[in-house]
Structures are given as structure tokens and as C-alpha cells.
Amino acid sequence: MKATMNTTRATSWVAALGALGACEEAAVTAAPDASRMVLRCPGDREAALPDGAGGVRCLAVGARGAGGTDEWPNVTGASSVRYVRAGTGAGGDGTRDRPFRTIAEGVDGATEGTVVALSAGRHTLAATVHVTAGVTVAGAGPDRTVVTLPMTETALRWEATGGILRGARLARGGTPTAADAVVALDVADGASLAVEDVIIEGAGIGAQVGDAVFRANRVDVLRAGRNGVRLRPGARAALTGFVVRGGAAAGVTADGAHVHLRDGLIDHNEGNGLALAGDVTTRGGSATCDGEIDLGGAGPRDCLSRVSIQCNGITGIYVDGARVVGAREITVWGTRARGGVPSGDGVFLQGGGRMMLDADRPAEERVGTRSLLGDNARMGILAEGTGTTVTARGLRAVGNANGGMFIQRSA
């Protein structure tokens, strides 16, 4: 393995990171004459990120509520709308005056381009709803439209291209477990789905994506029993403005899949925060991590940009396999040790994985102005295995119990 790191002025940074305990507080102190910077943001849906000048800034992320009192979502411009009202009587025809009673009725027979408008209120799914056309399912906002998930099976399965889901909260009662089989959103092979302003809470898996395209903007996945987001082989996914929090297992997993994460927060999951496994082809990846996200491209990279990965168990970022990960202005801190398994590393790489932390920055840029790895229970970065490579510039690694970076076993 080749490991390179810009160490200019590294000694000007000193750690002031005590034991986090429940991972509620963390701080980084610069040189003695500098002000104290607290990593914990005031809002619970804010990501603590490097500001590019040696400080920390807070970025608002997650789903946005619609507010107001409107019963229906805005469907201006839609050529075809089918209405579904929670709690209405049977026998509707899908018009606004006589809406359908269930989401299944609204989706059944809908053609490409149709909007299925869900009223404010609570909609209950008794069984899986199969979406077989490129329709938009739109709620009145995640603060107003609630979809109660089934107890034992997939809730919404998307089986066509051009699908859109926006403005709803998908929720399941009870405490999810790692054995929970409920999948809130299942994107089938060959399909595509774009999700915006959606909250998914209490499912076994929040979103599961096959050999398909998945885009999520301002989405919260909370208290998942298995994975917040699970990307299976061939998946291409882009998540922006997201929160994945409080899962009983891993936050986001990509097995033989490409992922782009931008402006997000992955925190307080019991397993890995982000797990990237398996050798991947160039299909759906990115040649660079610049500009717009193009999931139809053909490049080698997974991309992380302005993402805070904090207070997770086992590993903050786990990379295993021949894949390239480009990361810019990220924080990985507070990874906890977990009994019975090697754990506590901010970043762990093996199997020929390559990670580039702000590697496109000028070589003379001083340490401490870009990505931050802090207060992890074992190492900041641990890398092993032939072909595994870490390149970092402007990195700050402070308060990690066993050191900032350790390269071992032919790495």
C-alpha cells in the first residue's frame, strides 16, 4: 500500500477530545491562541463539517416539512392526477371529489406520468404495493402525510423507470430488530426511483436497491432494524441532504454497488456507518467527484462530499475490495468500540481499496483545513492488504485512541 499525507504544520493542532461516552459532545482545539471549535451542532439534523479554513461549520440536512394546512400536495402542471384520501369511504373513482380509499387503488392502473396524490392524514398499507409504471406518488409533506408500513413484508416496490416519491413519512410502530424483514422502499432490477422530502422510520431496511438507479434528496432514514440504505450489486445511488440515524445495524451499505453521498449525516448506528464492499466495475461510477452527479457515467469512483459520519459502532467507513473512494471535506468521529468484534476505527480499508481524502487539494495546503478524523475509539485510519492505498491532504487526525493512521500487512 502507498500512504501519503501532507504533514505541514501538523504539530500546530492539539487534541482536546475527551471520552465521548454516549457520543454527545466532541471538541477540537487549535493552537493555544485559537478559539474552541465544538463539533456538536445545535440542531439535531445538522452535519458538523470542516469549513476549509481550519474551523467547523454546521450544515442543515434532512427532509423538509411542507408546513401549512393544505390537505393535498401541489400538483400544478400534472396532466393526470389520481387522488387518495386517508380514511375515506370505499367506492371512489380517484377524482378530488371522490378520491380512492387506498394507495394500492391509486397506483393500480396508473400510467406513466400520472401523479398519485396522497392527502394529509394516515394511510395504512396492509400488503406490498407494486408500482409498475413511472408514476409520482406525492404526499402533502412528511409532517402531514403518514404511510403506516406493513408489519411483515415490503411496503412499496418500484418496478419501473421514472418513479418519484415525495412529501411523505413512512413509519412502522414498535422497535425494529436486525431480523426485521420489512423493507420500506424496494427498487427492483432495471427500475429507477427519485425520492425527495421523505422520512422513513422503523423499517427493517429503509431503502433497498437492486441493479437500478436510486436518487434521494432530503431524506431521513431513522431507526432501521438492519440497514438504513442497502445497495445490492449493480446499484447506482446518489444521496444528497440526507440523514441515516439510529439503526440497529449498518447505516449505508453498498455491496458491488456505486454510491455518491453529498451533504449528509450518518450517525448513531450500531454497525458500520458506511460499508463499501466488493470489487466493482466502472459502470455507474464517476471519473471524478467534481460537478453534477452522473449515475449513468462510467468511472471508477464512489464519492463522499461534505458528509459527517459520527458516533457509529464498529467502523465509521469500511472499505473492502478493489474500489476507489474519493472523499472531500468529511468528518469521521466518535466511532465506538463494540464488544466481541474488532472495532472503533474511523476508516478501515482492505482488499485493495483506494481512498483519496481531499487528494485534489494543493500540496502546500496546511494540515487541519479539510477532512477531520477525531476521537475514534481505535484508529483514525487503519489500512491493510496489498494494493490498498490512502492519499490525504489537509487532513486533521486528532484524539484517536491508538493513533491517526496505521498501515500494516503489506499495505
C-alpha positions as CSV (number, residue, x, y, z in Angstrom):
1,M,0.0,0.0,0.0
2,K,1.1,3.5,-0.7
3,A,0.2,6.1,2.0
4,T,0.8,9.8,1.6
5,M,-0.1,12.6,3.9
6,N,0.6,16.3,3.9
7,T,2.1,16.9,7.4
8,T,2.9,20.6,7.1
9,R,2.3,22.3,10.5
10,A,0.8,19.1,11.9
11,T,2.1,20.0,15.4
12,S,0.0,23.2,15.5
13,W,-3.1,21.1,16.2
14,V,-3.6,19.6,19.7
15,A,-6.5,17.3,20.7
16,A,-9.0,18.3,23.3
17,L,-11.2,15.3,22.7
18,G,-12.2,13.5,25.9
19,A,-14.1,10.2,26.1
20,L,-17.4,10.8,24.3
21,G,-19.3,8.2,26.3
22,A,-22.7,8.4,24.7
23,C,-21.1,10.5,21.9
24,E,-23.0,13.6,22.8
25,E,-20.0,16.1,22.8
26,A,-16.7,16.5,21.0
27,A,-14.4,19.4,20.6
28,V,-11.2,20.2,18.7
29,T,-8.9,22.9,20.0
30,A,-6.4,24.5,17.6
31,A,-3.2,26.3,18.7
32,P,-3.4,27.8,22.3
33,D,-4.3,31.2,20.9
34,A,-7.2,29.9,18.7
35,S,-10.8,29.7,19.6
36,R,-12.5,26.5,20.7
37,M,-14.5,24.7,18.0
38,V,-17.3,22.4,19.1
39,L,-18.2,19.5,16.7
40,R,-21.7,19.1,18.0
41,C,-24.1,21.3,16.1
42,P,-27.0,23.0,17.8
43,G,-29.6,21.3,15.6
44,D,-30.2,17.5,15.7
45,R,-30.3,17.5,11.8
46,E,-27.1,19.3,11.1
47,A,-23.8,17.9,9.9
48,A,-20.6,19.2,11.5
49,L,-18.2,19.7,8.6
50,P,-14.8,21.3,8.0
51,D,-15.2,24.9,6.8
52,G,-12.0,24.9,4.7
53,A,-10.2,27.3,6.9
54,G,-9.4,25.1,9.9
55,G,-12.8,25.6,11.6
56,V,-16.1,23.7,11.7
57,R,-19.4,24.7,10.2
58,C,-22.9,23.2,10.6
59,L,-24.9,22.2,7.5
60,A,-28.7,21.7,7.7
61,V,-29.7,18.3,6.2
62,G,-32.7,16.1,6.1
63,A,-36.3,16.2,4.9
64,R,-38.3,19.4,5.0
65,G,-41.9,19.6,6.1
66,A,-44.4,21.3,4.0
67,G,-46.0,23.3,6.8
68,G,-49.4,25.0,6.3
69,T,-52.7,23.3,6.4
70,D,-53.3,22.1,2.8
71,E,-54.8,18.7,2.6
72,W,-53.3,17.9,-0.8
73,P,-49.9,18.2,-2.3
74,N,-49.2,20.7,-5.0
75,V,-49.9,19.0,-8.4
76,T,-49.7,22.1,-10.6
77,G,-48.7,21.1,-14.2
78,A,-49.7,17.4,-13.8
79,S,-51.6,16.2,-16.8
80,S,-53.2,13.3,-14.9
81,V,-53.9,13.1,-11.1
82,R,-55.4,10.3,-9.1
83,Y,-56.4,11.3,-5.5
84,V,-56.2,9.1,-2.4
85,R,-57.7,10.3,0.9
86,A,-56.9,8.7,4.2
87,G,-59.9,7.3,6.0
88,T,-62.5,8.0,3.2
89,G,-65.2,5.5,2.3
90,A,-64.9,2.8,-0.4
91,G,-66.1,3.3,-4.0
92,G,-64.2,6.3,-5.0
93,D,-63.1,6.9,-8.6
94,G,-59.8,8.8,-7.9
95,T,-61.1,12.3,-8.6
96,R,-60.7,15.0,-6.0
97,D,-64.4,14.9,-5.2
98,R,-64.5,11.1,-4.9
99,P,-60.9,10.0,-4.0
100,F,-59.7,6.5,-3.7
101,R,-59.5,4.9,-0.3
102,T,-56.1,3.2,-0.5
103,I,-52.7,3.8,-2.1
104,A,-53.0,0.5,-3.9
105,E,-56.1,1.7,-5.7
106,G,-54.4,4.9,-6.7
107,V,-51.4,3.1,-8.1
108,D,-53.2,0.2,-9.8
109,G,-53.7,1.1,-13.4
110,A,-51.9,4.4,-13.3
111,T,-49.9,5.2,-16.4
112,E,-46.5,6.8,-16.9
113,G,-46.6,10.5,-15.8
114,T,-49.6,10.2,-13.5
115,V,-49.4,11.8,-10.1
116,V,-51.0,9.8,-7.3
117,A,-51.8,12.5,-4.7
118,L,-52.0,11.4,-1.1
119,S,-53.9,13.5,1.3
120,A,-52.8,14.6,4.7
121,G,-53.5,12.0,7.4
122,R,-52.6,8.4,8.0
123,H,-52.6,5.9,5.2
124,T,-52.2,2.2,6.1
125,L,-50.6,-0.4,3.9
126,A,-51.8,-3.9,4.7
127,A,-49.6,-5.6,2.0
128,T,-47.0,-4.7,-0.6
129,V,-47.9,-2.1,-3.2
130,H,-46.3,-2.8,-6.6
131,V,-45.6,0.3,-8.6
132,T,-45.3,-0.9,-12.2
133,A,-45.3,2.4,-14.1
134,G,-43.3,5.6,-14.0
135,V,-45.7,7.5,-11.7
136,T,-45.2,10.1,-9.0
137,V,-46.6,9.3,-5.5
138,A,-46.8,12.7,-3.7
139,G,-47.9,13.4,-0.2
140,A,-48.7,16.7,1.4
141,G,-45.4,16.7,3.3
142,P,-43.6,14.4,5.7
143,D,-45.1,16.4,8.5
144,R,-48.7,15.9,7.2
145,T,-48.9,12.6,5.2
146,V,-48.0,9.4,7.1
147,V,-47.9,5.9,5.5
148,T,-48.0,3.1,8.0
149,L,-45.9,0.2,6.9
150,P,-46.9,-3.5,6.9
151,M,-45.7,-5.5,9.8
152,T,-44.0,-8.3,7.9
153,E,-43.3,-7.5,4.3
154,T,-42.1,-4.9,1.8
155,A,-44.2,-1.7,1.7
156,L,-43.6,-0.1,-1.7
157,R,-41.9,-2.0,-4.5
158,W,-40.9,0.1,-7.5
159,E,-40.7,-2.0,-10.7
160,A,-40.4,0.7,-13.5
161,T,-38.2,3.6,-14.5
162,G,-39.1,7.2,-13.9
163,G,-40.6,6.7,-10.4
164,I,-40.9,9.6,-8.0
165,L,-41.8,9.6,-4.3
166,R,-42.1,12.9,-2.4
167,G,-43.6,14.5,0.7
168,A,-44.4,11.7,3.0
169,R,-43.4,9.9,6.2
170,L,-43.2,6.1,6.0
171,A,-43.4,4.7,9.6
172,R,-43.8,1.5,11.4
173,G,-44.6,1.1,15.1
174,G,-42.7,-0.9,17.6
175,T,-38.9,-1.4,17.9
176,P,-37.2,-2.7,14.8
177,T,-34.6,-5.6,15.2
178,A,-31.8,-6.9,13.0
179,A,-34.2,-9.8,12.0
180,D,-36.9,-7.4,10.8
181,A,-38.0,-8.3,7.2
182,V,-39.9,-5.1,6.5
183,V,-38.4,-3.1,3.6
184,A,-40.0,0.4,3.2
185,L,-38.8,1.0,-0.4
186,D,-37.6,-1.8,-2.7
187,V,-36.3,-0.7,-6.1
188,A,-36.3,-3.7,-8.4
189,D,-33.6,-4.5,-11.0
190,G,-33.9,-2.2,-14.0
191,A,-36.0,0.3,-12.3
192,S,-35.3,3.9,-11.2
193,L,-36.7,6.0,-8.3
194,A,-36.1,9.5,-7.1
195,V,-37.2,10.4,-3.6
196,E,-37.5,13.8,-2.0
197,D,-38.6,15.2,1.4
198,V,-39.4,11.7,2.8
199,I,-38.9,10.3,6.3
200,I,-38.6,6.5,6.7
201,E,-38.8,5.3,10.3
202,G,-38.7,1.9,12.0
203,A,-38.4,-0.4,8.9
204,G,-36.1,-3.4,8.8
205,I,-34.4,-1.8,5.7
206,G,-35.3,1.8,4.8
207,A,-34.4,1.6,1.1
208,Q,-33.2,-1.5,-0.8
209,V,-31.9,-1.0,-4.3
210,G,-31.1,-3.8,-6.8
211,D,-29.4,-3.3,-10.2
212,A,-31.2,0.0,-10.5
213,V,-30.8,3.8,-10.1
214,F,-31.8,5.5,-6.9
215,R,-31.7,9.2,-6.1
216,A,-32.6,10.6,-2.7
217,N,-32.7,14.3,-1.8
218,R,-33.5,15.5,1.7
219,V,-34.4,12.1,3.1
220,D,-34.2,10.8,6.7
221,V,-33.9,7.1,7.4
222,L,-34.3,6.5,11.1
223,R,-34.1,3.5,13.5
224,A,-33.7,0.8,10.8
225,G,-33.5,-2.7,12.1
226,R,-30.9,-3.8,9.5
227,N,-29.7,-1.2,7.1
228,G,-30.8,2.3,6.6
229,V,-29.9,2.0,2.9
230,R,-28.8,-1.2,1.3
231,L,-27.4,-1.1,-2.2
232,R,-27.1,-4.5,-3.9
233,P,-24.8,-5.5,-6.8
234,G,-25.2,-3.2,-9.8
235,A,-27.0,-0.4,-7.9
236,R,-26.1,3.2,-8.6
237,A,-27.2,5.6,-5.9
238,A,-26.9,9.3,-5.1
239,L,-27.9,10.7,-1.7
240,T,-27.9,14.4,-1.0
241,G,-29.0,16.3,2.0
242,F,-29.7,13.1,3.9
243,V,-29.8,11.7,7.4
244,V,-29.3,8.0,8.3
245,R,-29.6,7.6,12.0
246,G,-30.1,5.2,14.9
247,G,-30.1,1.9,13.1
248,A,-29.7,-1.4,14.9
249,A,-27.1,-2.5,12.3
250,A,-25.3,-0.6,9.5
251,G,-26.2,2.9,8.2
252,V,-25.5,2.7,4.5
253,T,-24.1,-0.5,2.8
254,A,-23.0,-0.8,-0.9
255,D,-22.1,-4.4,-2.0
256,G,-20.8,-4.3,-5.5
257,A,-22.6,-1.0,-6.0
258,H,-21.6,2.6,-6.6
259,V,-22.6,5.4,-4.3
260,H,-22.4,9.2,-4.3
261,L,-23.0,10.9,-0.9
262,R,-23.2,14.6,-0.6
263,D,-24.3,16.9,2.2
264,G,-25.3,14.3,4.7
265,L,-25.2,12.9,8.2
266,I,-24.8,9.2,9.2
267,D,-24.9,8.8,12.9
268,H,-25.6,6.6,15.9
269,N,-25.9,3.4,14.0
270,E,-24.9,0.2,15.9
271,G,-23.0,-1.2,13.0
272,N,-20.7,0.4,10.4
273,G,-21.7,3.9,9.4
274,L,-20.9,3.4,5.7
275,A,-19.8,0.0,4.4
276,L,-18.4,-0.3,0.8
277,A,-17.7,-3.9,-0.1
278,G,-16.9,-6.0,-3.1
279,D,-15.0,-5.3,-6.3
280,V,-16.9,-3.0,-8.6
281,T,-16.8,-2.3,-12.3
282,T,-16.8,1.2,-13.7
283,R,-20.5,1.0,-14.6
284,G,-22.4,3.8,-13.0
285,G,-19.4,5.3,-11.2
286,S,-17.7,8.6,-11.6
287,A,-14.4,9.6,-13.4
288,T,-14.0,12.4,-10.8
289,C,-16.0,13.7,-7.9
290,D,-16.5,17.2,-9.5
291,G,-19.7,18.8,-10.7
292,E,-23.1,17.2,-11.1
293,I,-23.6,13.5,-10.1
294,D,-24.0,11.4,-13.2
295,L,-25.1,7.9,-12.3
296,G,-25.2,6.9,-16.0
297,G,-21.5,7.6,-16.4
298,A,-18.7,5.1,-16.5
299,G,-16.0,5.8,-14.0
300,P,-14.3,4.0,-11.1
301,R,-15.2,6.2,-8.1
302,D,-17.5,6.3,-5.2
303,C,-17.8,9.9,-3.9
304,L,-18.3,11.4,-0.5
305,S,-18.5,15.2,-0.2
306,R,-19.4,17.2,2.9
307,V,-20.6,14.1,4.9
308,S,-20.4,13.8,8.7
309,I,-20.1,10.1,9.9
310,Q,-20.2,10.2,13.6
311,C,-20.9,8.0,16.7
312,N,-21.4,4.7,14.8
313,G,-20.3,1.3,16.1
314,I,-17.6,-1.0,14.6
315,T,-16.2,1.4,11.8
316,G,-17.2,4.8,10.5
317,I,-16.2,4.0,6.9
318,Y,-15.5,0.4,6.0
319,V,-13.9,-0.4,2.5
320,D,-13.2,-3.9,1.4
321,G,-12.4,-4.7,-2.2
322,A,-11.0,-3.2,-5.4
323,R,-12.8,0.1,-5.4
324,V,-11.9,3.8,-5.5
325,V,-13.3,6.2,-2.9
326,G,-13.0,9.9,-3.3
327,A,-13.8,12.0,-0.2
328,R,-13.9,15.7,0.3
329,E,-14.4,17.7,3.5
330,I,-15.8,14.9,5.6
331,T,-15.8,14.3,9.3
332,V,-15.5,10.8,10.8
333,W,-15.5,10.9,14.6
334,G,-16.7,9.2,17.7
335,T,-16.7,5.7,16.3
336,R,-17.3,3.4,19.3
337,A,-15.7,0.1,20.3
338,R,-18.2,-2.8,20.2
339,G,-17.6,-5.8,22.3
340,G,-16.7,-9.1,20.6
341,V,-15.5,-7.6,17.3
342,P,-12.5,-5.5,16.2
343,S,-14.0,-2.1,16.2
344,G,-13.5,1.6,16.8
345,D,-11.7,2.7,13.6
346,G,-12.8,5.9,11.9
347,V,-11.8,4.4,8.5
348,F,-10.8,0.8,7.8
349,L,-9.6,-0.3,4.3
350,Q,-8.5,-3.7,3.0
351,G,-8.6,-5.9,-0.1
352,G,-7.1,-3.3,-2.5
353,G,-9.4,-0.5,-1.7
354,R,-8.1,3.1,-2.6
355,M,-9.2,6.1,-0.6
356,M,-8.4,9.7,-1.5
357,L,-9.1,12.2,1.2
358,D,-9.1,15.7,-0.3
359,A,-6.3,14.5,-2.6
360,D,-7.2,17.1,-5.2
361,R,-6.2,19.9,-2.9
362,P,-2.9,21.8,-3.5
363,A,0.1,20.0,-2.0
364,E,1.1,23.1,0.1
365,E,-2.3,23.4,1.8
366,R,-1.8,23.3,5.5
367,V,-3.0,20.4,7.7
368,G,-6.3,20.8,9.5
369,T,-8.2,22.7,6.9
370,R,-10.0,19.8,5.3
371,S,-11.3,16.4,6.4
372,L,-11.3,15.5,10.2
373,L,-10.9,12.1,11.8
374,G,-11.3,12.5,15.6
375,D,-12.0,10.7,18.8
376,N,-12.4,7.3,17.3
377,A,-12.0,4.5,19.9
378,R,-9.1,2.8,18.0
379,M,-7.5,4.3,14.9
380,G,-8.3,7.3,12.7
381,I,-7.4,5.3,9.6
382,L,-6.4,1.6,9.5
383,A,-5.3,0.1,6.2
384,E,-4.1,-3.4,5.3
385,G,-3.6,-5.6,2.3
386,T,-1.7,-5.5,-1.0
387,G,-2.8,-2.7,-3.3
388,T,-4.6,-0.8,-0.6
389,T,-3.9,3.0,-0.9
390,V,-4.6,6.1,1.2
391,T,-3.8,9.6,-0.1
392,A,-4.7,12.6,2.1
393,R,-4.1,16.3,2.0
394,G,-5.1,18.9,4.6
395,L,-6.2,16.1,6.9
396,R,-6.6,16.6,10.7
397,A,-6.5,13.4,12.8
398,V,-6.8,14.1,16.5
399,G,-7.8,12.3,19.7
400,N,-7.9,8.8,18.1
401,A,-7.1,6.3,20.9
402,N,-4.4,4.4,19.0
403,G,-3.2,7.0,16.6
404,G,-4.1,8.8,13.4
405,M,-3.0,6.4,10.7
406,F,-1.7,2.8,10.8
407,I,-0.6,0.9,7.7
408,Q,0.0,-2.8,8.1
409,R,0.3,-6.2,6.4
410,S,1.8,-5.4,3.0
411,A,-0.2,-2.2,2.7
